[in-house]
Amino acid sequence: MELFNSILGTLNDFMWGYILIAGLVGLGLYFSLRTKFVQFRYIAEMGRLLTDKTTISAKGKRGISSFQAFTISTASRVGTGNLAGVATAIAGGGPGAVFWMWLIALLGGATSFIESTLAQIYKVNDGKDGFRGGPAYYMEKGLNARWMGILFAIIITFCFGLVFNSVQSNTISLAMEGAYSFDRLTTGIILAVLTAVIIFGGIKRIASVTQILVPIMAILYIILALYILITNITLLPDMFAIIFESAFGLREVVSGGVGAAIMMGIKRGLFSNEAGMGSAPNAAASAGVTHPVKQGLIQTLGVFTDTLIICTATAFMIILSDQYTTGIDGIQLTQAALSFHVGDWADTFVAVAIFLFAFSSVIGNYYYGETNIEFIKYSPVALFIYRLAVIGMVIFGAVVKLDVVWGLADLFMGLMAVINLIAITLLTKIALAALKDYRAQKKEGKDPVFYSNSIKGLKGIECWDEKPGTESRDR
């Protein structure tokens, strides 16, 4: 196992040190400039679109709503990354890692807009619950590169359905062990049973469960964070000072200094908000909306909700407690920080909170794998085997060491991001044309409606009809 961890560490150091940091930051800035900072200009529109009604198909079926698609993707984003991931970032990179998490979220909002808009444009009818899509689909239809789509589909299925779900169950089992000395294998078995009940119920059940769990758990957690911030308000200036000083190496907090802060902040920021990774577009494609840009904006809101609100809440509680200097890591650091602020009952609160956060992520992660298996080839047998593998990895993750599951997660999410970033860069002009079309219709006072001939020369479109009596156009 030590040799395995060493190989993982070498691969991750190369990928994150030489490729992904520059790619995520550089392309995030590029997409921000090309969209004229859509992630900031359309904040009010994002909130309004959450209540947008779903479209109804010609067969009379109502698809997944914008809000449900938002909660499915948020369920995957909001999980261990918000509690355990932030803790590992601060433990390994110091408080400065928080600044780099903020930066990757602010720039990543534009990246998320591009990939989610493309997912809507190239989505397909799934014949059951509405629509499905994502990077594999826009790679095949937009780039005419099915091989690339299959490669991505295999990696995301393994990454989210198996590796990331082992991270979730690992964190839950550690939290339960810390709070109640609960046996980790027993926790894993219970989680596996609950997961089986949900994933054999289909996407509609996934949507209904996450629609309830995500808002409740996020609100409760934020309320507790606000209470802690208010009671420690006089310490906030010092806290912000140490974050910025650590971010730029002005104050040495951990070995590695500014380099460790940047790498840990961006790695854990990506794990948490997934902007550019190619995961959220799978949920974005499932929504029944009148225009692709609507889901692009809603998924951008998801990035901000995850990192700028929930991750920041965890970071502030940890930094204000000063527990990150004690050598504790992962979910146990978050538990120690909360106990410092509100007493020993915090162990129980974190155990319950991480169960809700992480279990909802298991549900969302599973869906990403399912939709990509169906991209390769619809097979009831393959789906059944995949579901059994998901359940097995939930049990495996509950008992394995923390560094193993996080090392695997870093490797596979890095591979996903590299492939997806290449694809969306090549397809940027399509997303920009869709934004131009949306903006033009909004100026005319319309509720924007997209057609396959809204963009000149657009090919590979299945779910968007042509506008009657018009020629293809590029607004």
C-alpha positions as a Markdown table, in Angstrom:
| # | Residue | x | y | z |
|---|---|---|---|---|
| 1 | Met | 0.0 | 0.0 | 0.0 |
| 2 | Glu | 2.9 | 2.4 | 0.7 |
| 3 | Leu | 4.3 | 1.8 | -2.8 |
| 4 | Phe | 0.8 | 2.4 | -4.3 |
| 5 | Asn | 0.5 | 5.7 | -2.3 |
| 6 | Ser | 4.0 | 6.7 | -3.5 |
| 7 | Ile | 3.0 | 6.2 | -7.2 |
| 8 | Leu | -0.2 | 8.1 | -6.7 |
| 9 | Gly | 1.7 | 11.0 | -5.1 |
| 10 | Thr | 4.2 | 11.1 | -8.0 |
| 11 | Leu | 1.4 | 11.1 | -10.7 |
| 12 | Asn | -0.6 | 13.8 | -8.8 |
| 13 | Asp | 2.4 | 16.0 | -8.3 |
| 14 | Phe | 3.2 | 16.0 | -12.0 |
| 15 | Met | -0.4 | 16.5 | -13.1 |
| 16 | Trp | -1.3 | 19.2 | -10.6 |
| 17 | Gly | 2.1 | 20.9 | -10.5 |
| 18 | Tyr | 2.7 | 21.2 | -14.3 |
| 19 | Ile | -0.7 | 21.0 | -16.1 |
| 20 | Leu | -3.9 | 21.6 | -14.1 |
| 21 | Ile | -3.1 | 24.6 | -12.0 |
| 22 | Ala | -2.1 | 26.6 | -15.1 |
| 23 | Gly | -5.0 | 25.1 | -17.1 |
| 24 | Leu | -7.7 | 25.8 | -14.6 |
| 25 | Val | -6.6 | 29.4 | -13.8 |
| 26 | Gly | -5.6 | 30.3 | -17.3 |
| 27 | Leu | -8.7 | 29.0 | -19.0 |
| 28 | Gly | -11.0 | 30.3 | -16.3 |
| 29 | Leu | -9.6 | 33.8 | -17.0 |
| 30 | Tyr | -9.9 | 33.2 | -20.8 |
| 31 | Phe | -13.6 | 32.1 | -20.5 |
| 32 | Ser | -14.3 | 35.0 | -18.2 |
| 33 | Leu | -12.9 | 37.5 | -20.7 |
| 34 | Arg | -14.7 | 35.9 | -23.7 |
| 35 | Thr | -18.1 | 35.9 | -21.9 |
| 36 | Lys | -17.4 | 39.4 | -20.5 |
| 37 | Phe | -17.5 | 38.0 | -17.0 |
| 38 | Val | -20.9 | 36.3 | -17.3 |
| 39 | Gln | -20.5 | 34.8 | -13.8 |
| 40 | Phe | -20.8 | 38.3 | -12.3 |
| 41 | Arg | -23.1 | 40.2 | -14.7 |
| 42 | Tyr | -25.9 | 37.7 | -14.5 |
| 43 | Ile | -26.1 | 37.0 | -10.8 |
| 44 | Ala | -29.7 | 38.3 | -10.4 |
| 45 | Glu | -30.7 | 36.3 | -13.5 |
| 46 | Met | -29.3 | 33.2 | -11.9 |
| 47 | Gly | -31.6 | 33.5 | -8.9 |
| 48 | Arg | -34.6 | 34.2 | -11.0 |
| 49 | Leu | -34.0 | 31.1 | -13.2 |
| 50 | Leu | -34.2 | 28.8 | -10.2 |
| 51 | Thr | -38.0 | 29.1 | -10.3 |
| 52 | Asp | -38.2 | 28.7 | -14.1 |
| 53 | Lys | -40.8 | 26.1 | -15.1 |
| 54 | Thr | -39.7 | 22.9 | -16.9 |
| 55 | Thr | -40.7 | 22.3 | -20.4 |
| 56 | Ile | -43.1 | 19.6 | -21.4 |
| 57 | Ser | -42.3 | 17.2 | -24.3 |
| 58 | Ala | -44.5 | 16.4 | -27.3 |
| 59 | Lys | -45.5 | 13.2 | -25.5 |
| 60 | Gly | -46.7 | 15.2 | -22.5 |
| 61 | Lys | -43.9 | 14.3 | -20.2 |
| 62 | Arg | -42.4 | 16.9 | -17.8 |
| 63 | Gly | -38.6 | 16.7 | -17.5 |
| 64 | Ile | -36.3 | 17.6 | -14.6 |
| 65 | Ser | -36.8 | 21.2 | -13.6 |
| 66 | Ser | -34.0 | 23.8 | -13.4 |
| 67 | Phe | -34.2 | 23.7 | -9.6 |
| 68 | Gln | -34.0 | 19.9 | -9.5 |
| 69 | Ala | -31.0 | 19.9 | -11.9 |
| 70 | Phe | -29.4 | 22.5 | -9.7 |
| 71 | Thr | -29.9 | 20.4 | -6.6 |
| 72 | Ile | -28.6 | 17.2 | -8.3 |
| 73 | Ser | -25.4 | 18.9 | -9.2 |
| 74 | Thr | -25.2 | 20.7 | -5.9 |
| 75 | Ala | -25.7 | 17.4 | -4.1 |
| 76 | Ser | -22.6 | 16.2 | -5.8 |
| 77 | Arg | -20.7 | 19.4 | -5.2 |
| 78 | Val | -21.8 | 19.9 | -1.6 |
| 79 | Gly | -20.3 | 17.0 | 0.3 |
| 80 | Thr | -17.0 | 16.0 | 1.9 |
| 81 | Gly | -15.3 | 18.7 | -0.1 |
| 82 | Asn | -17.1 | 21.3 | 2.0 |
| 83 | Leu | -16.2 | 19.8 | 5.4 |
| 84 | Ala | -13.3 | 17.3 | 5.0 |
| 85 | Gly | -11.9 | 18.8 | 1.8 |
| 86 | Val | -11.5 | 22.3 | 3.2 |
| 87 | Ala | -9.9 | 20.8 | 6.3 |
| 88 | Thr | -7.3 | 18.9 | 4.3 |
| 89 | Ala | -6.6 | 22.0 | 2.2 |
| 90 | Ile | -5.9 | 24.1 | 5.3 |
| 91 | Ala | -4.0 | 21.4 | 7.1 |
| 92 | Gly | -1.8 | 20.8 | 4.0 |
| 93 | Gly | -1.6 | 24.4 | 2.6 |
| 94 | Gly | -2.3 | 26.7 | 5.5 |
| 95 | Pro | -5.0 | 29.3 | 5.7 |
| 96 | Gly | -3.8 | 30.7 | 2.4 |
| 97 | Ala | -5.3 | 27.8 | 0.6 |
| 98 | Val | -8.7 | 29.4 | 1.2 |
| 99 | Phe | -7.8 | 32.4 | -1.0 |
| 100 | Trp | -6.9 | 30.0 | -3.9 |
| 101 | Met | -10.2 | 28.2 | -3.4 |
| 102 | Trp | -12.0 | 31.5 | -3.8 |
| 103 | Leu | -10.0 | 32.3 | -6.9 |
| 104 | Ile | -10.7 | 29.0 | -8.6 |
| 105 | Ala | -14.4 | 29.4 | -7.8 |
| 106 | Leu | -14.6 | 33.0 | -9.2 |
| 107 | Leu | -12.8 | 32.1 | -12.4 |
| 108 | Gly | -14.4 | 28.7 | -12.5 |
| 109 | Gly | -17.9 | 30.2 | -12.7 |
| 110 | Ala | -17.2 | 31.1 | -16.3 |
| 111 | Thr | -15.8 | 27.7 | -17.0 |
| 112 | Ser | -18.9 | 26.1 | -15.5 |
| 113 | Phe | -21.1 | 28.3 | -17.6 |
| 114 | Ile | -19.4 | 27.2 | -20.9 |
| 115 | Glu | -19.5 | 23.4 | -20.1 |
| 116 | Ser | -23.1 | 23.4 | -18.8 |
| 117 | Thr | -24.4 | 25.5 | -21.7 |
| 118 | Leu | -22.7 | 23.0 | -24.1 |
| 119 | Ala | -24.3 | 20.1 | -22.3 |
| 120 | Gln | -27.7 | 21.6 | -22.8 |
| 121 | Ile | -27.1 | 22.3 | -26.5 |
| 122 | Tyr | -26.0 | 18.7 | -27.3 |
| 123 | Lys | -28.3 | 16.8 | -24.9 |
| 124 | Val | -30.3 | 13.8 | -26.1 |
| 125 | Asn | -33.7 | 12.3 | -25.3 |
| 126 | Asp | -33.2 | 9.3 | -23.0 |
| 127 | Gly | -36.6 | 7.8 | -23.7 |
| 128 | Lys | -37.5 | 7.4 | -20.0 |
| 129 | Asp | -37.2 | 10.4 | -17.8 |
| 130 | Gly | -36.4 | 13.3 | -20.2 |
| 131 | Phe | -32.9 | 14.2 | -21.2 |
| 132 | Arg | -29.3 | 13.1 | -20.6 |
| 133 | Gly | -26.0 | 14.6 | -21.7 |
| 134 | Gly | -22.7 | 16.0 | -20.6 |
| 135 | Pro | -19.1 | 16.2 | -21.9 |
| 136 | Ala | -19.2 | 12.7 | -23.6 |
| 137 | Tyr | -22.1 | 13.9 | -25.6 |
| 138 | Tyr | -20.7 | 17.2 | -26.7 |
| 139 | Met | -17.4 | 15.6 | -27.5 |
| 140 | Glu | -19.2 | 13.2 | -29.9 |
| 141 | Lys | -21.7 | 15.6 | -31.4 |
| 142 | Gly | -19.8 | 18.8 | -31.3 |
| 143 | Leu | -16.3 | 17.6 | -32.0 |
| 144 | Asn | -17.2 | 14.5 | -33.9 |
| 145 | Ala | -14.9 | 12.6 | -31.6 |
| 146 | Arg | -16.8 | 9.7 | -30.1 |
| 147 | Trp | -13.5 | 8.1 | -29.0 |
| 148 | Met | -12.9 | 11.1 | -26.8 |
| 149 | Gly | -16.4 | 10.8 | -25.4 |
| 150 | Ile | -16.0 | 7.1 | -24.6 |
| 151 | Leu | -12.7 | 7.8 | -22.9 |
| 152 | Phe | -14.3 | 10.6 | -20.8 |
| 153 | Ala | -17.3 | 8.4 | -20.0 |
| 154 | Ile | -15.1 | 5.6 | -18.7 |
| 155 | Ile | -13.1 | 8.0 | -16.5 |
| 156 | Ile | -16.0 | 9.8 | -15.0 |
| 157 | Thr | -17.9 | 6.6 | -14.3 |
| 158 | Phe | -14.9 | 5.2 | -12.4 |
| 159 | Cys | -14.1 | 8.6 | -10.8 |
| 160 | Phe | -17.6 | 9.6 | -9.5 |
| 161 | Gly | -19.4 | 6.4 | -9.3 |
| 162 | Leu | -16.6 | 4.5 | -7.6 |
| 163 | Val | -13.7 | 6.6 | -6.3 |
| 164 | Phe | -15.5 | 9.7 | -5.2 |
| 165 | Asn | -18.2 | 7.6 | -3.5 |
| 166 | Ser | -15.5 | 5.9 | -1.6 |
| 167 | Val | -14.3 | 9.3 | -0.4 |
| 168 | Gln | -17.8 | 10.1 | 0.7 |
| 169 | Ser | -18.2 | 6.9 | 2.7 |
| 170 | Asn | -14.7 | 7.2 | 4.1 |
| 171 | Thr | -15.5 | 10.6 | 5.5 |
| 172 | Ile | -18.9 | 9.5 | 6.9 |
| 173 | Ser | -17.3 | 6.5 | 8.6 |
| 174 | Leu | -14.5 | 8.6 | 10.2 |
| 175 | Ala | -17.0 | 11.1 | 11.4 |
| 176 | Met | -19.2 | 8.4 | 13.0 |
| 177 | Glu | -16.1 | 6.8 | 14.5 |
| 178 | Gly | -15.0 | 10.1 | 16.0 |
| 179 | Ala | -18.4 | 11.0 | 17.4 |
| 180 | Tyr | -19.7 | 7.6 | 18.6 |
| 181 | Ser | -16.7 | 5.2 | 18.2 |
| 182 | Phe | -18.9 | 3.5 | 15.7 |
| 183 | Asp | -17.4 | 0.5 | 13.8 |
| 184 | Arg | -16.5 | 1.7 | 10.3 |
| 185 | Leu | -17.4 | -1.5 | 8.5 |
| 186 | Thr | -20.9 | -1.4 | 10.1 |
| 187 | Thr | -21.2 | 2.2 | 8.9 |
| 188 | Gly | -20.2 | 1.2 | 5.4 |
| 189 | Ile | -22.8 | -1.6 | 5.3 |
| 190 | Ile | -25.6 | 0.7 | 6.4 |
| 191 | Leu | -24.6 | 3.3 | 3.8 |
| 192 | Ala | -24.5 | 0.6 | 1.1 |
| 193 | Val | -28.1 | -0.5 | 1.9 |
| 194 | Leu | -29.4 | 3.1 | 1.8 |
| 195 | Thr | -27.5 | 3.7 | -1.5 |
| 196 | Ala | -29.1 | 0.6 | -3.0 |
| 197 | Val | -32.6 | 1.8 | -2.1 |
| 198 | Ile | -32.0 | 5.1 | -3.9 |
| 199 | Ile | -30.1 | 4.2 | -7.0 |
| 200 | Phe | -32.4 | 1.4 | -8.0 |
| 201 | Gly | -35.2 | 3.9 | -7.9 |
| 202 | Gly | -34.1 | 6.0 | -10.9 |
| 203 | Ile | -33.3 | 9.7 | -11.6 |
| 204 | Lys | -36.8 | 11.0 | -10.6 |
| 205 | Arg | -36.2 | 9.5 | -7.1 |
| 206 | Ile | -32.7 | 11.0 | -7.1 |
| 207 | Ala | -34.1 | 14.4 | -7.9 |
| 208 | Ser | -36.8 | 14.2 | -5.2 |
| 209 | Val | -34.4 | 13.2 | -2.5 |
| 210 | Thr | -31.7 | 15.8 | -3.3 |
| 211 | Gln | -34.4 | 18.5 | -3.7 |
| 212 | Ile | -35.2 | 18.0 | 0.0 |
| 213 | Leu | -31.8 | 17.2 | 1.5 |
| 214 | Val | -29.6 | 19.8 | -0.1 |
| 215 | Pro | -31.4 | 23.0 | 1.0 |
| 216 | Ile | -32.0 | 21.7 | 4.5 |
| 217 | Met | -28.4 | 20.6 | 5.2 |
| 218 | Ala | -26.9 | 23.7 | 3.7 |
| 219 | Ile | -29.1 | 26.1 | 5.6 |
| 220 | Leu | -28.5 | 24.5 | 9.0 |
| 221 | Tyr | -24.8 | 24.4 | 8.4 |
| 222 | Ile | -24.7 | 28.1 | 7.3 |
| 223 | Ile | -26.7 | 29.1 | 10.4 |
| 224 | Leu | -24.2 | 27.5 | 12.7 |
| 225 | Ala | -21.3 | 29.1 | 10.8 |
| 226 | Leu | -23.0 | 32.6 | 11.0 |
| 227 | Tyr | -23.4 | 32.1 | 14.8 |
| 228 | Ile | -19.7 | 31.3 | 15.2 |
| 229 | Leu | -18.7 | 34.3 | 13.0 |
| 230 | Ile | -20.9 | 36.7 | 15.0 |
| 231 | Thr | -19.5 | 35.5 | 18.3 |
| 232 | Asn | -16.0 | 35.9 | 17.0 |
| 233 | Ile | -16.5 | 39.1 | 15.0 |
| 234 | Thr | -13.6 | 40.9 | 16.6 |
| 235 | Leu | -11.2 | 38.3 | 15.3 |
| 236 | Leu | -12.3 | 38.5 | 11.6 |
| 237 | Pro | -9.7 | 41.2 | 10.6 |
| 238 | Asp | -6.9 | 39.0 | 11.9 |
| 239 | Met | -8.4 | 36.0 | 10.1 |
| 240 | Phe | -8.5 | 37.7 | 6.7 |
| 241 | Ala | -5.0 | 39.0 | 7.3 |
| 242 | Ile | -3.6 | 35.5 | 7.9 |
| 243 | Ile | -5.5 | 34.1 | 4.8 |
| 244 | Phe | -3.9 | 36.7 | 2.5 |
| 245 | Glu | -0.5 | 36.7 | 4.1 |
| 246 | Ser | -0.4 | 32.9 | 3.9 |
| 247 | Ala | -1.7 | 32.9 | 0.3 |
| 248 | Phe | 1.3 | 34.9 | -0.9 |
| 249 | Gly | 3.9 | 33.5 | 1.3 |
| 250 | Leu | 4.2 | 36.5 | 3.6 |
| 251 | Arg | 3.6 | 34.3 | 6.6 |
| 252 | Glu | 4.9 | 30.8 | 6.7 |
| 253 | Val | 2.3 | 28.5 | 8.2 |
| 254 | Val | 3.0 | 25.1 | 6.7 |
| 255 | Ser | 6.0 | 23.5 | 5.1 |
| 256 | Gly | 5.9 | 24.3 | 1.4 |
| 257 | Gly | 4.6 | 27.9 | 1.9 |
| 258 | Val | 2.9 | 29.6 | -1.0 |
| 259 | Gly | 3.3 | 26.5 | -3.3 |
| 260 | Ala | 1.5 | 24.3 | -0.9 |
| 261 | Ala | -1.3 | 26.9 | -0.4 |
| 262 | Ile | -1.8 | 27.2 | -4.2 |
| 263 | Met | -1.8 | 23.5 | -4.9 |
| 264 | Met | -4.0 | 22.5 | -2.0 |
| 265 | Gly | -6.4 | 25.4 | -2.5 |
| 266 | Ile | -6.9 | 24.6 | -6.2 |
| 267 | Lys | -7.1 | 20.8 | -5.8 |
| 268 | Arg | -9.6 | 21.0 | -3.0 |
| 269 | Gly | -11.5 | 23.8 | -4.7 |
| 270 | Leu | -11.9 | 21.7 | -7.8 |
| 271 | Phe | -13.0 | 18.7 | -5.8 |
| 272 | Ser | -15.6 | 20.8 | -4.1 |
| 273 | Asn | -17.1 | 23.0 | -6.9 |
| 274 | Glu | -16.2 | 20.8 | -9.9 |
| 275 | Ala | -15.9 | 23.8 | -12.2 |
| 276 | Gly | -14.3 | 22.5 | -15.4 |
| 277 | Met | -14.1 | 18.9 | -14.3 |
| 278 | Gly | -17.0 | 17.9 | -16.5 |
| 279 | Ser | -19.3 | 16.5 | -13.9 |
| 280 | Ala | -22.0 | 19.1 | -13.3 |
| 281 | Pro | -22.8 | 19.3 | -17.1 |
| 282 | Asn | -24.3 | 15.8 | -16.7 |
| 283 | Ala | -26.9 | 17.2 | -14.3 |
| 284 | Ala | -27.3 | 20.4 | -16.4 |
| 285 | Ala | -28.2 | 18.4 | -19.5 |
| 286 | Ser | -31.1 | 16.7 | -17.6 |
| 287 | Ala | -33.1 | 19.9 | -17.2 |
| 288 | Gly | -36.0 | 20.8 | -19.4 |
| 289 | Val | -35.5 | 24.5 | -20.2 |
| 290 | Thr | -36.3 | 26.7 | -23.1 |
| 291 | His | -32.7 | 27.9 | -23.7 |
| 292 | Pro | -29.3 | 26.2 | -22.9 |
| 293 | Val | -27.9 | 29.4 | -21.4 |
| 294 | Lys | -30.4 | 29.1 | -18.5 |
| 295 | Gln | -28.7 | 26.0 | -17.2 |
| 296 | Gly | -25.3 | 27.5 | -17.8 |
| 297 | Leu | -26.2 | 30.3 | -15.5 |
| 298 | Ile | -27.8 | 28.1 | -12.9 |
| 299 | Gln | -24.8 | 25.8 | -12.7 |
| 300 | Thr | -22.6 | 28.9 | -12.3 |
| 301 | Leu | -24.7 | 29.7 | -9.3 |
| 302 | Gly | -23.9 | 26.3 | -7.9 |
| 303 | Val | -20.2 | 26.9 | -8.0 |
| 304 | Phe | -20.6 | 30.1 | -6.0 |
| 305 | Thr | -23.0 | 28.5 | -3.5 |
| 306 | Asp | -20.6 | 25.6 | -2.9 |
| 307 | Thr | -17.3 | 27.4 | -2.5 |
| 308 | Leu | -18.0 | 31.1 | -1.7 |
| 309 | Ile | -20.6 | 30.2 | 0.9 |
| 310 | Ile | -20.4 | 26.7 | 2.3 |
| 311 | Cys | -16.6 | 26.1 | 1.9 |
| 312 | Thr | -15.9 | 29.5 | 3.3 |
| 313 | Ala | -18.1 | 28.8 | 6.3 |
| 314 | Thr | -16.0 | 25.7 | 7.1 |
| 315 | Ala | -12.7 | 27.5 | 6.5 |
| 316 | Phe | -13.6 | 30.4 | 8.8 |
| 317 | Met | -14.6 | 28.0 | 11.6 |
| 318 | Ile | -11.4 | 26.1 | 11.3 |
| 319 | Ile | -9.1 | 29.1 | 11.1 |
| 320 | Leu | -10.8 | 30.9 | 14.0 |
| 321 | Ser | -10.3 | 27.8 | 16.2 |
| 322 | Asp | -6.6 | 27.5 | 15.4 |
| 323 | Gln | -7.0 | 23.7 | 15.4 |
| 324 | Tyr | -5.2 | 23.4 | 12.0 |
| 325 | Thr | -1.9 | 23.8 | 13.8 |
| 326 | Thr | -2.4 | 20.6 | 15.9 |
| 327 | Gly | -1.7 | 18.1 | 13.2 |
| 328 | Ile | -5.3 | 16.9 | 12.9 |
| 329 | Asp | -6.6 | 16.4 | 9.3 |
| 330 | Gly | -9.7 | 15.7 | 7.4 |
| 331 | Ile | -13.2 | 15.5 | 8.9 |
| 332 | Gln | -11.7 | 15.2 | 12.4 |
| 333 | Leu | -10.2 | 18.7 | 12.1 |
| 334 | Thr | -13.6 | 20.1 | 11.3 |
| 335 | Gln | -15.1 | 18.3 | 14.3 |
| 336 | Ala | -12.3 | 19.6 | 16.5 |
| 337 | Ala | -12.9 | 23.1 | 15.2 |
| 338 | Leu | -16.6 | 23.1 | 15.9 |
| 339 | Ser | -16.1 | 21.5 | 19.3 |
| 340 | Phe | -13.7 | 24.4 | 20.1 |
| 341 | His | -16.4 | 26.9 | 19.3 |
| 342 | Val | -19.6 | 25.3 | 20.6 |
| 343 | Gly | -18.7 | 22.4 | 22.8 |
| 344 | Asp | -18.5 | 18.6 | 22.6 |
| 345 | Trp | -22.0 | 18.3 | 21.0 |
| 346 | Ala | -20.4 | 19.5 | 17.8 |
| 347 | Asp | -19.0 | 16.0 | 17.1 |
| 348 | Thr | -22.5 | 14.8 | 16.8 |
| 349 | Phe | -23.6 | 17.7 | 14.7 |
| 350 | Val | -20.7 | 17.2 | 12.2 |
| 351 | Ala | -21.4 | 13.4 | 12.1 |
| 352 | Val | -25.0 | 14.1 | 11.2 |
| 353 | Ala | -24.1 | 17.0 | 8.8 |
| 354 | Ile | -21.4 | 15.0 | 7.0 |
| 355 | Phe | -23.9 | 12.1 | 6.6 |
| 356 | Leu | -26.4 | 14.3 | 4.9 |
| 357 | Phe | -23.8 | 16.2 | 2.8 |
| 358 | Ala | -21.9 | 13.1 | 1.8 |
| 359 | Phe | -24.9 | 10.8 | 1.2 |
| 360 | Ser | -26.5 | 13.3 | -1.1 |
| 361 | Ser | -23.2 | 13.4 | -3.0 |
| 362 | Val | -23.2 | 9.6 | -3.3 |
| 363 | Ile | -26.6 | 9.9 | -5.0 |
| 364 | Gly | -25.5 | 12.7 | -7.4 |
| 365 | Asn | -22.2 | 10.9 | -8.1 |
| 366 | Tyr | -24.1 | 7.7 | -9.0 |
| 367 | Tyr | -26.2 | 9.5 | -11.6 |
| 368 | Tyr | -23.1 | 10.9 | -13.4 |
| 369 | Gly | -21.8 | 7.3 | -13.9 |
| 370 | Glu | -25.2 | 6.0 | -15.1 |
| 371 | Thr | -25.7 | 8.6 | -17.8 |
| 372 | Asn | -22.2 | 8.0 | -19.1 |
| 373 | Ile | -22.6 | 4.3 | -19.2 |
| 374 | Glu | -25.7 | 4.8 | -21.3 |
| 375 | Phe | -23.6 | 7.0 | -23.6 |
| 376 | Ile | -21.3 | 4.2 | -24.4 |
| 377 | Lys | -24.1 | 1.6 | -24.8 |
| 378 | Tyr | -27.4 | 1.2 | -23.1 |
| 379 | Ser | -27.2 | -2.2 | -21.3 |
| 380 | Pro | -29.4 | -3.2 | -18.4 |
| 381 | Val | -26.7 | -5.8 | -17.4 |
| 382 | Ala | -23.9 | -3.1 | -17.5 |
| 383 | Leu | -26.0 | -0.8 | -15.3 |
| 384 | Phe | -26.8 | -3.5 | -12.9 |
| 385 | Ile | -23.1 | -4.4 | -12.5 |
| 386 | Tyr | -22.3 | -0.7 | -12.1 |
| 387 | Arg | -24.8 | -0.4 | -9.3 |
| 388 | Leu | -23.3 | -3.3 | -7.5 |
| 389 | Ala | -19.8 | -1.8 | -8.0 |
| 390 | Val | -21.0 | 1.5 | -6.5 |
| 391 | Ile | -22.4 | -0.3 | -3.5 |
| 392 | Gly | -19.2 | -2.2 | -3.1 |
| 393 | Met | -17.0 | 0.9 | -3.3 |
| 394 | Val | -19.2 | 2.5 | -0.6 |
| 395 | Ile | -18.2 | -0.3 | 1.7 |
| 396 | Phe | -14.6 | -0.3 | 0.6 |
| 397 | Gly | -14.3 | 3.5 | 1.2 |
| 398 | Ala | -15.7 | 3.2 | 4.7 |
| 399 | Val | -12.8 | 1.1 | 5.9 |
| 400 | Val | -9.7 | 2.1 | 3.8 |
| 401 | Lys | -7.2 | 4.8 | 4.8 |
| 402 | Leu | -7.9 | 8.4 | 4.2 |
| 403 | Asp | -4.9 | 9.2 | 2.0 |
| 404 | Val | -5.7 | 6.3 | -0.4 |
| 405 | Val | -9.1 | 7.6 | -1.3 |
| 406 | Trp | -8.0 | 11.2 | -1.6 |
| 407 | Gly | -5.0 | 10.3 | -3.7 |
| 408 | Leu | -7.2 | 8.3 | -6.1 |
| 409 | Ala | -9.7 | 11.2 | -6.2 |
| 410 | Asp | -7.0 | 13.7 | -7.1 |
| 411 | Leu | -5.7 | 11.6 | -9.9 |
| 412 | Phe | -9.1 | 10.8 | -11.6 |
| 413 | Met | -10.6 | 14.2 | -11.3 |
| 414 | Gly | -7.4 | 15.6 | -12.8 |
| 415 | Leu | -7.7 | 13.3 | -15.8 |
| 416 | Met | -11.4 | 14.3 | -16.2 |
| 417 | Ala | -10.5 | 18.0 | -16.1 |
| 418 | Val | -7.8 | 17.7 | -18.7 |
| 419 | Ile | -10.0 | 16.0 | -21.2 |
| 420 | Asn | -13.0 | 18.2 | -20.6 |
| 421 | Leu | -11.0 | 21.5 | -20.7 |
| 422 | Ile | -9.6 | 20.6 | -24.1 |
| 423 | Ala | -13.2 | 19.9 | -25.4 |
| 424 | Ile | -14.8 | 23.0 | -24.1 |
| 425 | Thr | -12.0 | 25.2 | -25.3 |
| 426 | Leu | -12.5 | 23.8 | -28.8 |
| 427 | Leu | -16.3 | 24.4 | -28.5 |
| 428 | Thr | -16.2 | 27.8 | -26.9 |
| 429 | Lys | -17.6 | 29.7 | -29.9 |
| 430 | Ile | -20.8 | 27.6 | -29.7 |
| 431 | Ala | -21.4 | 28.5 | -26.1 |
| 432 | Leu | -20.6 | 32.2 | -26.8 |
| 433 | Ala | -23.1 | 32.2 | -29.8 |
| 434 | Ala | -25.8 | 30.8 | -27.5 |
| 435 | Leu | -25.1 | 33.5 | -24.9 |
| 436 | Lys | -25.3 | 36.1 | -27.7 |
| 437 | Asp | -28.7 | 34.7 | -28.8 |
| 438 | Tyr | -30.0 | 34.6 | -25.2 |
| 439 | Arg | -28.9 | 38.2 | -24.6 |
| 440 | Ala | -30.5 | 39.4 | -27.8 |
| 441 | Gln | -33.9 | 37.9 | -26.9 |
| 442 | Lys | -33.7 | 39.3 | -23.4 |
| 443 | Lys | -33.2 | 42.8 | -24.8 |
| 444 | Glu | -36.3 | 42.3 | -26.8 |
| 445 | Gly | -38.3 | 41.5 | -23.6 |
| 446 | Lys | -38.7 | 37.8 | -24.5 |
| 447 | Asp | -38.4 | 34.7 | -22.4 |
| 448 | Pro | -35.5 | 33.3 | -24.5 |
| 449 | Val | -36.2 | 30.2 | -26.6 |
| 450 | Phe | -33.5 | 28.3 | -28.4 |
| 451 | Tyr | -33.8 | 26.6 | -31.8 |
| 452 | Ser | -31.3 | 24.4 | -33.6 |
| 453 | Asn | -30.9 | 27.1 | -36.2 |
| 454 | Ser | -30.3 | 29.8 | -33.7 |
| 455 | Ile | -26.6 | 29.3 | -34.3 |
| 456 | Lys | -25.3 | 29.2 | -37.9 |
| 457 | Gly | -23.9 | 25.8 | -39.0 |
| 458 | Leu | -24.8 | 24.1 | -35.7 |
| 459 | Lys | -24.8 | 20.3 | -36.2 |
| 460 | Gly | -25.4 | 17.2 | -34.1 |
| 461 | Ile | -28.5 | 18.6 | -32.4 |
| 462 | Glu | -31.3 | 16.3 | -31.2 |
| 463 | Cys | -33.5 | 18.1 | -28.7 |
| 464 | Trp | -33.9 | 21.5 | -30.2 |
| 465 | Asp | -36.4 | 22.0 | -33.1 |
| 466 | Glu | -35.8 | 24.5 | -35.9 |
| 467 | Lys | -37.6 | 27.8 | -35.7 |
| 468 | Pro | -40.4 | 27.6 | -38.4 |
| 469 | Gly | -40.0 | 29.9 | -41.4 |
| 470 | Thr | -36.5 | 31.0 | -40.6 |
| 471 | Glu | -33.0 | 30.3 | -41.9 |
| 472 | Ser | -30.1 | 29.4 | -39.7 |
| 473 | Arg | -28.6 | 32.5 | -38.2 |
| 474 | Asp | -25.8 | 33.6 | -35.9 |
| 475 | Arg | -27.1 | 36.5 | -33.9 |
